[in-house]
Amino acid sequence: MSTATITSTVLEAPAPPGQPDISYHPDINKWQARIARRLREDNLQKSIPDGFPEKLTGDLVWDGRTVADKYDWTFVFTPEHLAEIDQALAHFKGVQRHQVFPNDKFNANMAN
């Protein structure tokens, strides 16, 4: 039996001109430097753009201090829900892997 080692190198593309240097993986040092620079430049907009409401209101608006009191985050499964989940799991377990992910040529090579 032979083994293969697969390696890859991912090079991050430089940010487009005028865009912040933000990569997929957060970098706390860059983030803190960006915050310090933006505060130092003091050119952040301090007013709400025309057409935006001063305060949001409505049924979907929540406050972090009271959201836990307003919403019930626990979903209680009924016996019917549990039976349906069991049935779906039994169906999934009964499906042949070949039907779910057909790759005969690859599987034949892997079996050797």
VENKANOR-V424989 format. One record per run of one state. SS is the DSSP state (H for helix, E for strand, C for the rest). FROM is the first residue (numbers start at 1). TO is the last residue. If there is no record, write none. Layout:
BEGIN
ss:SS from:FROM to:TO
ss:SS from:FROM to:TO
END
This chain:
BEGIN
ss:C from:1 to:27
ss:H from:28 to:41
ss:C from:42 to:66
ss:H from:67 to:70
ss:C from:71 to:78
ss:H from:79 to:94
ss:C from:95 to:96
ss:H from:97 to:100
ss:C from:101 to:103
ss:H from:104 to:111
ss:C from:112 to:112
END
